[in-house]
Amino acid sequence: MKVKLFSILAEEIGSTIDLSLNDGFYAKDVKDSIKKAYPDFSDILDQSLVAINEEYANDEAFKLADVTEIAIIPPVSGG
Amino acid sequence: MSLIKITDQPINTDELTKSLIHPEFGGVDIFIGNIRKFTDEIETEKIEYTTYKQMAEKEMQKLADQVLAKGMDVVMVHRVGELELADIAVFIGVAAPHRAEAFENCQFLIDQLKKTVPIWKKEYDRDKIRWGGLGE
């Protein structure tokens, strides 16, 4: 499953990353698998949120069939 | 008519302001955010904004909807791309029957935008590059 990255993560890692996620995955699983591959970015990932289908994810489990888009949202800084 | 968008073009404040003037609203409050040169001793040269556009516009719309539901009009425009000093990054306008609601809701929109809308700044300062939201 492709995961979109933004801001410093996009610049350092790339604009997308391919992850294998299990059915019924949680937002935390997405961050944990990126942390495993890129331990240097653990701190930023801890501060980041996960968006599923363009909505911030909470603690719910996601079925792969319902997911069209995943993104990591580092701390925002618009304005 | 409310207007919510992310653009890579300069923000035309006159046009946006005019769009908020209606006979049913007696007060329009506008917040304009532009690129500041100094933050204490840190000197900024330019800022590059990036966004997750589809989601950012959705999140902006959610905020605007809360104000629109109270019968006011709203304009929220954020510029992305490379901005020079004094360039306008964001325009928030609220038109309301009376000034108190206009002030209050305009502040609400910019404060919330800074917390929830997926837009990021990469600040090119004289001494180094800083990423907004991440501290040093």
Backbone of each chain as ProteinMPNN parsed JSONL, in Angstrom:
{"seq_chain_A": "MKVKLFSILAEEIGSTIDLSLNDGFYAKDVKDSIKKAYPDFSDILDQSLVAINEEYANDEAFKLADVTEIAIIPPVSGG", "coords_chain_A": {"N_chain_A": [[0.853, -1.199, 0.0], [0.592, 2.167, -0.891], [1.924, 4.966, 0.783], [1.47, 8.352, 1.408], [3.851, 10.942, 1.826], [4.818, 13.981, 3.471], [6.203, 17.34, 3.711], [9.095, 17.566, 5.724], [9.513, 14.836, 5.782], [8.854, 13.968, 3.22], [10.831, 15.227, 1.808], [13.156, 14.059, 2.795], [12.772, 11.273, 2.68], [11.108, 10.646, 0.514], [8.283, 11.133, -1.732], [6.364, 9.197, -1.603], [5.878, 6.036, 0.087], [6.178, 2.523, 0.13], [4.23, 0.276, 1.864], [3.566, -2.808, 3.612], [0.526, -3.634, 4.868], [-1.592, -5.082, 7.357], [-4.927, -6.469, 7.168], [-7.345, -4.686, 8.965], [-5.685, -2.87, 10.163], [-4.07, -0.393, 12.287], [-3.698, 3.174, 12.776], [-1.354, 3.587, 14.148], [0.187, 1.407, 13.404], [0.985, 2.063, 10.853], [2.744, 4.19, 11.251], [4.616, 2.842, 12.84], [5.703, 0.946, 11.071], [7.054, 2.58, 9.28], [8.864, 3.764, 10.959], [10.469, 1.58, 11.585], [11.794, 1.122, 9.174], [12.992, 3.584, 8.811], [14.592, 4.622, 11.185], [15.77, 7.013, 11.993], [13.861, 8.946, 11.767], [12.05, 8.63, 13.768], [11.363, 10.358, 15.865], [10.066, 12.517, 14.6], [7.986, 11.112, 13.43], [6.638, 10.27, 15.691], [5.485, 12.627, 16.431], [3.716, 12.986, 14.418], [0.535, 12.781, 12.645], [-1.827, 10.394, 11.293], [-3.439, 10.191, 8.206], [-6.312, 8.807, 6.82], [-7.871, 8.143, 3.853], [-8.022, 10.908, 3.442], [-8.818, 11.906, 5.914], [-8.253, 12.653, 9.354], [-7.011, 9.996, 11.292], [-8.209, 8.137, 14.071], [-8.307, 5.991, 16.848], [-9.305, 3.793, 15.613], [-9.693, 0.587, 13.87], [-8.702, -0.262, 10.548], [-10.116, -1.535, 7.555], [-8.533, -2.981, 4.83], [-9.851, -2.946, 2.37], [-11.437, -0.709, 2.522], [-9.784, 1.4, 2.305], [-8.396, 3.959, 0.467], [-6.474, 5.862, 0.374], [-3.539, 6.718, 2.139], [-1.851, 8.833, 4.38], [0.935, 10.448, 5.925], [0.964, 12.901, 8.353], [2.946, 15.309, 9.275], [3.673, 17.612, 12.071], [1.633, 20.417, 11.541], [2.057, 23.609, 9.879], [0.895, 25.886, 8.775], [-0.277, 29.198, 7.77]], "CA_chain_A": [[0.0, 0.0, 0.0], [1.398, 3.391, -0.96], [1.635, 5.96, 1.81], [1.991, 9.661, 1.004], [4.637, 11.654, 2.836], [4.866, 15.424, 3.219], [7.114, 18.192, 4.47], [10.476, 17.084, 5.863], [9.553, 13.399, 5.478], [8.878, 13.832, 1.758], [12.122, 15.67, 1.301], [14.231, 13.156, 3.219], [12.508, 9.857, 2.359], [10.455, 10.554, -0.791], [6.893, 11.576, -1.584], [5.548, 8.038, -1.188], [6.624, 4.868, 0.571], [5.329, 1.345, -0.004], [4.199, -0.513, 3.097], [2.557, -3.867, 3.609], [-0.289, -3.493, 6.077], [-2.573, -6.169, 7.51], [-6.326, -6.061, 7.248], [-7.626, -4.292, 10.343], [-4.514, -2.15, 10.709], [-4.313, 0.849, 13.02], [-2.837, 4.29, 12.384], [-0.057, 3.395, 14.791], [0.949, 0.406, 12.636], [1.581, 2.746, 9.697], [3.92, 4.917, 11.742], [5.617, 1.895, 13.325], [6.471, 0.308, 9.98], [7.997, 3.556, 8.705], [9.942, 3.915, 11.951], [11.366, 0.427, 11.452], [12.629, 1.328, 7.983], [13.709, 4.869, 8.921], [14.626, 4.949, 12.617], [16.188, 8.406, 12.219], [12.707, 9.848, 11.741], [11.114, 8.194, 14.82], [10.913, 11.499, 16.643], [9.083, 13.252, 13.793], [6.808, 10.249, 13.266], [5.886, 10.3, 16.956], [4.717, 13.881, 16.465], [2.861, 13.07, 13.229], [-0.764, 12.108, 12.626], [-2.038, 9.593, 10.096], [-4.717, 10.473, 7.544], [-6.823, 7.719, 5.994], [-8.884, 8.711, 2.942], [-8.055, 12.378, 3.648], [-9.387, 12.272, 7.221], [-7.38, 12.242, 10.449], [-7.396, 8.721, 11.883], [-8.126, 8.041, 15.536], [-7.823, 4.69, 17.315], [-10.08, 2.702, 15.031], [-9.021, -0.329, 12.949], [-9.118, -0.03, 9.158], [-10.111, -2.659, 6.613], [-7.788, -2.584, 3.618], [-10.782, -2.702, 1.263], [-12.057, 0.617, 2.668], [-8.755, 2.438, 2.307], [-7.884, 4.321, -0.854], [-5.318, 6.749, 0.498], [-2.955, 6.883, 3.48], [-0.816, 9.875, 4.401], [1.507, 10.835, 7.226], [0.841, 14.353, 8.497], [3.827, 15.881, 10.311], [3.058, 18.798, 12.675], [1.323, 21.378, 10.48], [2.619, 24.935, 10.173], [0.377, 26.89, 7.848], [-0.562, 30.521, 8.324]], "C_chain_A": [[0.884, 1.242, 0.0], [0.951, 4.373, 0.123], [2.261, 7.278, 1.382], [2.746, 10.309, 2.167], [4.697, 13.127, 2.455], [5.97, 16.076, 4.047], [8.507, 17.547, 4.556], [10.581, 15.591, 5.509], [9.608, 13.163, 3.968], [10.256, 14.199, 1.221], [13.24, 14.669, 1.614], [14.021, 11.709, 2.75], [11.969, 9.708, 0.932], [8.971, 10.859, -0.622], [5.926, 10.419, -1.319], [6.467, 6.922, -0.707], [5.658, 3.691, 0.488], [5.374, 0.533, 1.28], [3.255, -1.683, 2.928], [1.834, -3.808, 4.947], [-1.299, -4.635, 6.13], [-3.982, -5.619, 7.528], [-6.628, -5.746, 8.724], [-6.448, -3.563, 10.979], [-4.963, -0.887, 11.435], [-3.349, 1.924, 12.52], [-1.415, 4.092, 12.926], [0.823, 2.412, 14.008], [1.653, 1.063, 11.447], [2.856, 3.455, 10.141], [5.029, 3.951, 12.178], [6.39, 1.257, 12.174], [7.421, 1.303, 9.323], [9.178, 3.756, 9.661], [10.97, 2.796, 11.832], [12.334, 0.638, 10.294], [13.493, 2.589, 8.108], [13.786, 5.324, 10.38], [15.041, 6.399, 12.909], [15.003, 9.363, 12.311], [11.656, 9.492, 12.801], [10.509, 9.379, 15.556], [9.827, 12.284, 15.892], [7.806, 12.422, 13.625], [5.965, 10.206, 14.545], [5.008, 11.547, 17.039], [3.69, 13.965, 15.335], [1.514, 12.377, 13.443], [-0.843, 11.289, 11.346], [-3.405, 9.991, 9.516], [-5.08, 9.278, 6.669], [-7.959, 8.3, 5.154], [-9.118, 10.199, 3.227], [-8.765, 12.812, 4.919], [-8.403, 11.818, 8.296], [-7.899, 10.957, 11.077], [-7.283, 8.8, 13.398], [-7.632, 6.648, 15.896], [-8.537, 3.513, 16.661], [-9.221, 1.82, 14.106], [-9.567, -0.094, 11.539], [-9.055, -1.298, 8.336], [-9.423, -2.187, 5.342], [-8.736, -2.212, 2.473], [-11.401, -1.307, 1.316], [-11.056, 1.757, 2.461], [-8.267, 2.726, 0.895], [-6.621, 5.171, -0.746], [-4.854, 6.841, 1.95], [-1.895, 7.972, 3.383], [-0.327, 10.095, 5.823], [1.507, 12.359, 7.278], [1.764, 14.832, 9.624], [3.166, 17.125, 10.913], [2.855, 19.887, 11.622], [1.818, 22.768, 10.876], [2.184, 25.961, 9.137], [0.171, 28.223, 8.551], [0.635, 31.43, 8.274]], "O_chain_A": [[1.813, 1.351, 0.799], [-0.242, 4.578, 0.344], [3.441, 7.325, 1.034], [2.332, 10.231, 3.324], [4.636, 13.481, 1.278], [6.571, 15.469, 4.933], [9.023, 17.043, 3.559], [11.607, 15.138, 5.002], [10.316, 12.274, 3.495], [10.773, 13.563, 0.303], [14.146, 14.459, 0.808], [14.987, 11.004, 2.458], [12.323, 8.764, 0.226], [8.455, 10.847, 0.496], [4.803, 10.636, -0.864], [7.651, 6.868, -1.041], [4.463, 3.841, 0.744], [6.452, 0.146, 1.732], [2.265, -1.591, 2.203], [2.445, -3.917, 6.011], [-1.795, -5.096, 5.103], [-4.207, -4.455, 7.86], [-6.199, -6.478, 9.617], [-6.244, -3.634, 12.191], [-6.068, -0.384, 11.232], [-2.318, 1.62, 11.919], [-0.424, 4.388, 12.258], [2.044, 2.564, 13.956], [2.763, 0.68, 11.078], [3.903, 3.343, 9.504], [6.211, 4.189, 11.93], [7.598, 1.047, 12.281], [8.49, 0.911, 8.854], [10.326, 3.897, 9.239], [12.174, 3.022, 11.958], [13.53, 0.373, 10.41], [14.599, 2.644, 7.569], [13.129, 6.289, 10.769], [14.697, 6.943, 13.959], [15.122, 10.456, 12.864], [10.525, 9.975, 12.753], [9.311, 9.41, 15.836], [8.808, 12.662, 16.469], [6.695, 12.952, 13.672], [4.738, 10.118, 14.488], [3.932, 11.527, 17.636], [2.887, 14.897, 15.29], [1.374, 11.508, 14.303], [-0.037, 11.461, 10.432], [-4.391, 10.11, 10.243], [-4.265, 8.798, 5.882], [-8.899, 8.883, 5.694], [-10.252, 10.676, 3.248], [-9.257, 13.937, 5.01], [-7.795, 10.753, 8.186], [-9.09, 10.84, 11.362], [-6.383, 9.443, 13.938], [-6.654, 6.168, 15.324], [-8.394, 2.372, 17.1], [-8.17, 2.244, 13.624], [-10.741, 0.23, 11.361], [-8.08, -2.048, 8.399], [-9.713, -1.1, 4.843], [-8.466, -1.288, 1.707], [-11.836, -0.777, 0.294], [-11.431, 2.929, 2.444], [-7.778, 1.829, 0.209], [-5.8, 5.197, -1.663], [-5.658, 7.017, 2.865], [-1.134, 8.025, 2.417], [-1.076, 9.947, 6.789], [1.99, 13.022, 6.36], [1.397, 14.764, 10.797], [2.207, 17.647, 10.344], [3.786, 20.239, 10.898], [1.978, 23.067, 12.059], [2.974, 26.786, 8.681], [0.41, 28.362, 9.751], [0.554, 32.581, 8.704]]}, "seq_chain_B": "MSLIKITDQPINTDELTKSLIHPEFGGVDIFIGNIRKFTDEIETEKIEYTTYKQMAEKEMQKLADQVLAKGMDVVMVHRVGELELADIAVFIGVAAPHRAEAFENCQFLIDQLKKTVPIWKKEYDRDKIRWGGLGE", "coords_chain_B": {"N_chain_B": [[-21.25, 34.428, -0.866], [-19.248, 31.834, 0.03], [-15.68, 31.279, -0.046], [-13.192, 28.947, -0.368], [-9.937, 28.039, -0.546], [-6.782, 26.649, -1.712], [-3.974, 28.04, -3.161], [-1.491, 28.545, -5.739], [-0.946, 30.979, -6.578], [-0.427, 34.613, -6.334], [-2.186, 36.317, -3.673], [-5.115, 38.083, -4.081], [-6.047, 40.609, -2.326], [-7.864, 42.738, -2.426], [-9.911, 41.944, -4.146], [-10.865, 39.69, -2.745], [-11.716, 40.866, -0.376], [-13.775, 42.535, -1.283], [-15.591, 40.581, -2.044], [-16.751, 39.902, 0.3], [-18.442, 41.85, 1.109], [-21.664, 42.518, 1.796], [-25.107, 43.566, 1.801], [-26.485, 42.445, 3.975], [-24.668, 42.048, 5.965], [-23.023, 43.761, 8.521], [-20.456, 44.0, 9.378], [-17.062, 43.294, 8.608], [-14.368, 41.248, 9.219], [-10.918, 40.905, 8.781], [-8.117, 38.812, 8.469], [-4.777, 38.974, 7.621], [-1.989, 37.171, 6.798], [1.452, 37.561, 6.472], [4.796, 37.15, 5.094], [7.261, 37.315, 7.479], [10.157, 39.187, 8.366], [11.896, 39.169, 10.682], [12.186, 36.951, 13.457], [12.514, 37.246, 16.59], [15.947, 37.052, 16.953], [16.312, 35.694, 14.64], [16.714, 35.778, 11.2], [14.627, 35.743, 8.489], [14.625, 34.683, 5.1], [13.119, 33.65, 2.978], [10.08, 31.726, 2.522], [9.006, 28.452, 1.943], [6.008, 26.991, 1.155], [4.247, 23.954, 1.444], [1.653, 21.563, 0.692], [-0.964, 19.176, 1.467], [-3.071, 19.02, -0.671], [-5.842, 18.282, -1.344], [-6.822, 17.28, 1.08], [-6.283, 19.428, 2.747], [-7.944, 21.459, 1.777], [-10.366, 20.299, 2.358], [-10.247, 20.219, 5.179], [-10.135, 22.957, 5.71], [-12.624, 23.668, 4.744], [-14.259, 22.338, 6.575], [-13.8, 23.857, 8.865], [-14.696, 26.357, 8.0], [-17.376, 25.728, 7.57], [-18.409, 25.593, 10.136], [-18.621, 28.248, 10.825], [-20.127, 29.304, 8.764], [-22.494, 28.001, 9.299], [-23.497, 29.529, 11.274], [-24.606, 31.579, 10.009], [-22.917, 33.431, 8.83], [-20.563, 34.894, 6.436], [-17.704, 33.532, 4.754], [-14.269, 33.701, 3.84], [-11.456, 31.857, 3.005], [-8.223, 31.678, 2.133], [-5.232, 30.161, 1.25], [-1.907, 30.546, 0.344], [0.511, 28.619, -1.475], [3.845, 27.366, -2.234], [6.834, 29.131, -3.226], [7.499, 31.838, -1.194], [8.268, 35.273, -0.866], [9.727, 37.806, 1.335], [7.246, 39.715, 2.99], [5.302, 38.849, 1.222], [1.936, 37.731, 0.87], [0.642, 35.121, 2.721], [-1.642, 34.013, 3.762], [-5.161, 34.585, 3.807], [-7.877, 35.42, 5.678], [-11.252, 35.945, 5.981], [-14.181, 37.168, 7.551], [-17.56, 37.836, 7.321], [-20.135, 39.347, 9.08], [-23.27, 39.973, 10.801], [-22.761, 41.769, 12.925], [-19.896, 43.42, 14.472], [-18.595, 42.055, 16.645], [-19.0, 39.296, 16.362], [-17.758, 38.918, 13.936], [-15.04, 39.514, 14.489], [-14.478, 37.533, 16.435], [-14.95, 35.072, 15.104], [-13.227, 35.185, 12.95], [-10.758, 35.099, 14.205], [-10.985, 32.563, 15.351], [-10.961, 30.963, 13.012], [-8.367, 31.373, 11.86], [-6.736, 30.567, 13.974], [-7.469, 27.86, 14.247], [-6.891, 26.905, 11.708], [-4.124, 26.932, 11.753], [-3.689, 24.821, 13.411], [-4.871, 22.462, 12.394], [-4.92, 22.204, 9.566], [-3.429, 20.601, 6.823], [-0.733, 21.997, 5.931], [2.539, 23.022, 5.315], [5.477, 24.739, 6.386], [8.662, 25.556, 5.087], [11.292, 27.111, 6.241], [13.542, 29.409, 5.098], [16.127, 30.574, 6.639], [18.589, 33.059, 7.537], [20.72, 31.848, 8.893], [20.206, 29.064, 8.782], [18.129, 26.305, 7.534], [14.784, 25.985, 8.629], [12.177, 23.849, 9.682], [8.791, 24.415, 9.902], [6.779, 23.909, 12.821], [8.298, 21.883, 13.906], [10.112, 22.752, 15.73], [13.442, 23.393, 16.841]], "CA_chain_B": [[-20.708, 33.149, -1.347], [-17.957, 31.558, 0.669], [-14.606, 30.828, -0.931], [-12.192, 28.22, 0.399], [-9.023, 27.402, -1.496], [-5.326, 26.703, -1.655], [-3.56, 28.5, -4.481], [-0.054, 28.84, -5.874], [-0.888, 32.327, -7.155], [-0.536, 35.696, -5.351], [-3.532, 36.511, -3.142], [-5.652, 39.404, -4.399], [-6.814, 40.953, -1.118], [-8.977, 43.653, -2.769], [-10.996, 41.138, -4.708], [-11.436, 38.84, -1.692], [-12.434, 41.741, 0.557], [-15.032, 42.951, -1.936], [-16.532, 39.453, -2.092], [-17.367, 39.742, 1.628], [-19.326, 42.984, 1.392], [-23.067, 42.29, 1.431], [-25.981, 44.43, 2.605], [-26.979, 41.828, 5.222], [-23.598, 42.004, 6.974], [-22.562, 45.105, 8.874], [-19.045, 44.004, 9.782], [-16.165, 42.318, 7.977], [-13.056, 41.212, 9.859], [-9.974, 40.234, 7.887], [-6.76, 38.549, 8.935], [-3.818, 38.723, 6.545], [-0.693, 36.727, 7.311], [2.494, 37.704, 5.449], [6.114, 36.614, 5.465], [7.939, 38.246, 8.394], [11.615, 39.119, 8.248], [12.596, 38.787, 11.921], [11.562, 36.277, 14.583], [13.613, 37.56, 17.517], [17.182, 37.344, 16.199], [16.372, 34.89, 13.409], [16.317, 36.541, 10.013], [14.066, 34.881, 7.444], [14.832, 35.186, 3.732], [11.923, 33.262, 2.226], [9.417, 30.534, 3.06], [8.352, 27.605, 0.95], [4.869, 26.268, 1.723], [3.721, 22.801, 0.706], [0.367, 21.141, 1.256], [-1.689, 17.981, 1.003], [-4.104, 19.96, -1.088], [-7.239, 17.839, -1.244], [-7.199, 17.193, 2.49], [-6.209, 20.775, 3.334], [-9.17, 22.187, 1.425], [-11.454, 19.675, 3.139], [-10.146, 20.67, 6.574], [-10.522, 24.37, 5.724], [-14.075, 23.708, 4.559], [-14.881, 21.939, 7.854], [-13.739, 25.017, 9.764], [-15.587, 27.384, 7.453], [-18.77, 25.289, 7.744], [-18.858, 25.924, 11.496], [-18.943, 29.683, 10.85], [-21.234, 29.472, 7.813], [-23.706, 27.505, 9.954], [-24.021, 30.591, 12.158], [-25.195, 32.618, 9.167], [-21.927, 34.422, 8.38], [-19.868, 34.523, 5.197], [-16.302, 33.205, 5.05], [-13.263, 33.481, 2.799], [-10.183, 31.339, 3.519], [-7.326, 31.358, 1.022], [-3.827, 29.998, 1.649], [-1.001, 30.401, -0.797], [1.641, 27.703, -1.309], [4.958, 27.634, -3.144], [7.912, 29.923, -2.629], [7.055, 33.204, -0.896], [9.323, 36.214, -0.459], [9.359, 38.664, 2.457], [6.046, 40.549, 2.825], [4.26, 38.185, 0.423], [0.794, 37.294, 1.678], [0.521, 33.657, 2.741], [-3.003, 33.577, 4.1], [-6.225, 35.595, 3.922], [-9.09, 34.9, 6.312], [-12.232, 37.019, 6.142], [-15.509, 36.78, 8.022], [-18.576, 38.88, 7.287], [-21.18, 39.022, 10.054], [-24.174, 41.114, 11.015], [-22.153, 42.733, 13.86], [-18.44, 43.27, 14.509], [-18.072, 41.127, 17.657], [-18.985, 37.931, 15.777], [-16.766, 38.899, 12.863], [-13.716, 39.411, 15.134], [-14.338, 36.257, 17.133], [-14.895, 33.937, 14.181], [-12.018, 35.305, 12.137], [-9.671, 34.572, 15.042], [-11.209, 31.114, 15.436], [-10.556, 30.301, 11.764], [-6.908, 31.354, 11.659], [-6.138, 29.741, 15.041], [-7.705, 26.449, 13.942], [-6.147, 26.566, 10.479], [-2.731, 26.671, 12.138], [-3.609, 23.563, 14.173], [-5.39, 21.236, 11.772], [-4.892, 22.12, 8.095], [-2.116, 20.096, 6.392], [0.127, 22.908, 5.172], [3.821, 23.042, 6.025], [6.436, 25.73, 5.904], [10.107, 25.333, 5.153], [11.738, 28.492, 6.401], [14.95, 29.636, 4.75], [16.641, 31.649, 7.476], [19.959, 33.434, 7.181], [21.689, 30.904, 9.468], [19.918, 27.677, 8.366], [16.734, 26.009, 7.168], [13.974, 25.477, 9.733], [10.86, 23.326, 9.301], [7.75, 24.865, 10.829], [6.098, 22.884, 13.601], [9.209, 20.888, 14.478], [11.061, 23.378, 16.641], [14.824, 23.476, 16.31]], "C_chain_B": [[-19.357, 32.89, -0.714], [-16.938, 31.076, -0.367], [-13.517, 30.201, -0.071], [-11.212, 27.643, -0.599], [-7.551, 27.555, -1.129], [-4.893, 27.101, -3.063], [-2.04, 28.654, -4.537], [0.148, 30.23, -6.486], [-0.932, 33.39, -6.048], [-1.992, 35.917, -4.941], [-3.974, 37.951, -3.41], [-6.591, 39.844, -3.274], [-8.007, 41.861, -1.432], [-10.197, 42.87, -3.234], [-11.691, 40.311, -3.62], [-12.238, 39.678, -0.703], [-13.789, 42.137, -0.023], [-16.063, 41.833, -1.909], [-17.261, 39.259, -0.762], [-18.348, 40.865, 1.968], [-20.743, 42.692, 0.858], [-23.939, 43.192, 2.291], [-26.439, 43.792, 3.923], [-25.922, 41.752, 6.329], [-23.064, 43.409, 7.235], [-21.091, 45.167, 9.226], [-18.258, 42.931, 9.062], [-14.843, 42.387, 8.713], [-12.136, 40.376, 8.994], [-8.652, 40.025, 8.591], [-5.898, 38.259, 7.713], [-2.497, 38.322, 7.197], [0.339, 36.854, 6.208], [3.854, 37.264, 5.989], [6.904, 37.681, 6.229], [9.454, 38.066, 8.3], [12.292, 38.606, 9.522], [11.685, 38.048, 12.894], [12.626, 36.289, 15.67], [14.873, 37.823, 16.687], [17.27, 36.591, 14.867], [15.873, 35.711, 12.222], [15.872, 35.585, 8.908], [14.282, 35.519, 6.076], [13.66, 34.848, 2.818], [11.312, 32.028, 2.892], [8.776, 29.766, 1.911], [7.238, 26.825, 1.65], [4.503, 25.102, 0.823], [2.432, 22.361, 1.386], [-0.05, 19.77, 0.737], [-3.031, 18.569, 0.584], [-5.548, 19.489, -0.873], [-7.691, 17.812, 0.219], [-7.228, 18.579, 3.126], [-7.483, 21.558, 3.024], [-10.38, 21.61, 2.167], [-11.453, 20.176, 4.581], [-10.531, 22.143, 6.697], [-12.038, 24.498, 5.603], [-14.805, 23.34, 5.856], [-14.909, 23.106, 8.832], [-14.73, 26.078, 9.3], [-17.053, 27.021, 7.707], [-19.307, 25.653, 9.131], [-19.278, 27.39, 11.592], [-20.123, 29.978, 9.91], [-22.564, 29.049, 8.455], [-24.325, 28.554, 10.873], [-24.541, 31.776, 11.341], [-24.224, 33.709, 8.724], [-21.363, 33.999, 7.029], [-18.373, 34.392, 5.502], [-15.482, 33.14, 3.774], [-11.999, 32.979, 3.488], [-9.337, 30.968, 2.313], [-5.906, 31.252, 1.568], [-2.988, 29.814, 0.4], [0.094, 29.388, -0.47], [2.69, 27.99, -2.382], [5.976, 28.505, -2.424], [7.471, 31.366, -2.431], [8.216, 34.047, -0.377], [8.83, 37.028, 0.741], [8.178, 39.554, 2.065], [4.999, 39.949, 1.888], [3.149, 37.693, 1.357], [0.627, 35.785, 1.554], [-0.922, 33.227, 2.963], [-3.935, 34.781, 4.248], [-7.435, 34.906, 4.533], [-10.048, 36.072, 6.475], [-13.559, 36.462, 6.612], [-16.421, 37.998, 7.965], [-19.723, 38.444, 8.188], [-22.097, 40.221, 10.231], [-23.517, 42.192, 11.89], [-20.671, 42.418, 14.065], [-17.927, 42.212, 15.479], [-17.967, 39.709, 17.084], [-17.925, 37.829, 14.682], [-15.36, 38.725, 13.446], [-13.492, 37.996, 15.666], [-14.16, 35.093, 16.152], [-13.696, 33.991, 13.25], [-10.824, 34.74, 12.918], [-9.77, 33.049, 15.165], [-10.652, 30.417, 14.187], [-9.041, 30.273, 11.584], [-6.236, 30.491, 12.741], [-6.291, 28.254, 14.72], [-6.952, 26.01, 12.685], [-4.711, 26.177, 10.839], [-2.568, 25.355, 12.89], [-3.944, 22.332, 13.343], [-5.191, 21.114, 10.259], [-3.5, 21.699, 7.608], [-1.407, 20.993, 5.377], [1.408, 22.995, 5.997], [4.724, 24.132, 5.485], [7.872, 25.263, 6.101], [10.702, 26.735, 5.114], [13.224, 28.597, 6.084], [15.429, 30.838, 5.545], [18.105, 31.897, 7.132], [20.973, 32.396, 7.686], [21.458, 29.458, 9.024], [18.471, 27.528, 7.936], [16.01, 25.476, 8.395], [12.633, 24.987, 9.172], [9.852, 23.772, 10.337], [7.153, 23.687, 11.575], [7.017, 21.897, 14.294], [10.182, 21.477, 15.489], [12.439, 23.376, 16.012], [15.265, 22.14, 15.758]], "O_chain_B": [[-18.42, 33.663, -0.912], [-17.296, 30.54, -1.416], [-12.985, 30.838, 0.839], [-11.606, 26.827, -1.433], [-7.146, 28.435, -0.37], [-5.395, 26.555, -4.046], [-1.388, 28.866, -3.515], [1.259, 30.605, -6.859], [-1.414, 33.115, -4.948], [-2.91, 35.734, -5.74], [-3.302, 38.906, -3.02], [-7.772, 39.5, -3.265], [-9.045, 41.765, -0.778], [-11.325, 43.09, -2.795], [-12.919, 40.232, -3.567], [-13.302, 39.263, -0.244], [-14.813, 42.08, 0.658], [-17.26, 42.086, -1.771], [-18.262, 38.545, -0.695], [-19.007, 40.823, 3.007], [-20.975, 42.63, -0.35], [-23.547, 43.547, 3.403], [-26.747, 44.503, 4.88], [-26.232, 41.435, 7.477], [-22.704, 44.141, 6.314], [-20.528, 46.254, 9.361], [-18.718, 41.798, 8.917], [-14.251, 43.46, 8.826], [-12.5, 39.294, 8.533], [-8.124, 40.936, 9.23], [-6.235, 37.416, 6.882], [-1.959, 39.043, 8.038], [0.142, 36.32, 5.117], [4.024, 37.04, 7.187], [7.177, 38.77, 5.725], [9.96, 36.951, 8.171], [13.15, 37.725, 9.465], [10.55, 38.464, 13.129], [13.529, 35.452, 15.678], [14.88, 38.7, 15.824], [18.181, 36.82, 14.071], [14.77, 36.258, 12.237], [16.638, 34.734, 8.456], [14.142, 36.731, 5.911], [13.257, 35.661, 1.985], [11.949, 31.374, 3.718], [8.109, 30.33, 1.044], [7.485, 26.096, 2.611], [4.452, 25.236, -0.399], [2.157, 22.745, 2.522], [0.444, 19.284, -0.28], [-3.986, 18.613, 1.36], [-6.367, 20.205, -0.296], [-8.788, 18.258, 0.553], [-8.096, 18.871, 3.949], [-8.035, 22.233, 3.893], [-11.295, 22.339, 2.55], [-12.498, 20.513, 5.138], [-11.176, 22.539, 7.668], [-12.658, 25.325, 6.271], [-15.826, 23.937, 6.198], [-15.896, 23.325, 9.535], [-15.498, 26.624, 10.092], [-17.87, 27.887, 8.018], [-20.484, 25.976, 9.293], [-20.186, 27.731, 12.35], [-20.994, 30.79, 10.221], [-23.611, 29.643, 8.199], [-25.508, 28.488, 11.209], [-24.872, 32.829, 11.887], [-24.646, 34.782, 8.295], [-21.638, 32.904, 6.538], [-17.849, 35.06, 6.394], [-15.926, 32.602, 2.76], [-11.52, 33.595, 4.44], [-9.682, 30.059, 1.558], [-5.435, 32.149, 2.268], [-3.323, 29.025, -0.483], [0.552, 29.307, 0.67], [2.451, 28.758, -3.313], [5.985, 28.607, -1.197], [7.11, 32.044, -3.393], [9.027, 33.597, 0.432], [7.66, 36.948, 1.116], [8.122, 40.077, 0.952], [3.904, 40.499, 1.773], [3.407, 37.292, 2.492], [0.49, 35.241, 0.459], [-1.372, 32.214, 2.427], [-3.546, 35.839, 4.742], [-7.956, 33.935, 3.983], [-9.678, 37.093, 7.056], [-14.013, 35.42, 6.139], [-16.091, 39.059, 8.496], [-20.223, 37.324, 8.081], [-21.751, 41.342, 9.86], [-23.689, 43.384, 11.638], [-20.24, 41.284, 13.856], [-16.939, 41.538, 15.189], [-16.972, 39.015, 17.295], [-17.279, 36.793, 14.52], [-14.58, 37.901, 12.967], [-12.477, 37.356, 15.393], [-13.308, 34.23, 16.36], [-13.203, 32.953, 12.81], [-9.996, 34.008, 12.374], [-8.765, 32.342, 15.092], [-9.958, 29.406, 14.292], [-8.49, 29.245, 11.192], [-5.28, 29.77, 12.455], [-5.352, 27.478, 14.899], [-6.444, 24.891, 12.609], [-4.16, 25.218, 10.298], [-1.461, 24.829, 13.001], [-3.366, 21.267, 13.559], [-5.288, 20.01, 9.722], [-2.506, 22.348, 7.933], [-1.469, 20.785, 4.165], [1.363, 23.036, 7.227], [4.738, 24.414, 4.287], [8.235, 24.672, 7.117], [10.627, 27.44, 4.108], [14.055, 27.952, 6.724], [15.171, 31.983, 5.174], [18.769, 31.06, 6.52], [21.956, 32.097, 7.007], [22.418, 28.697, 8.901], [17.692, 28.481, 7.964], [16.535, 24.628, 9.118], [12.038, 25.626, 8.304], [10.04, 23.532, 11.529], [7.035, 22.592, 11.026], [6.58, 21.151, 15.17], [11.002, 20.748, 16.048], [12.576, 23.36, 14.789], [16.389, 22.013, 15.272]]}, "name": "protein", "num_of_chains": 2, "seq": "MKVKLFSILAEEIGSTIDLSLNDGFYAKDVKDSIKKAYPDFSDILDQSLVAINEEYANDEAFKLADVTEIAIIPPVSGGMSLIKITDQPINTDELTKSLIHPEFGGVDIFIGNIRKFTDEIETEKIEYTTYKQMAEKEMQKLADQVLAKGMDVVMVHRVGELELADIAVFIGVAAPHRAEAFENCQFLIDQLKKTVPIWKKEYDRDKIRWGGLGE"}
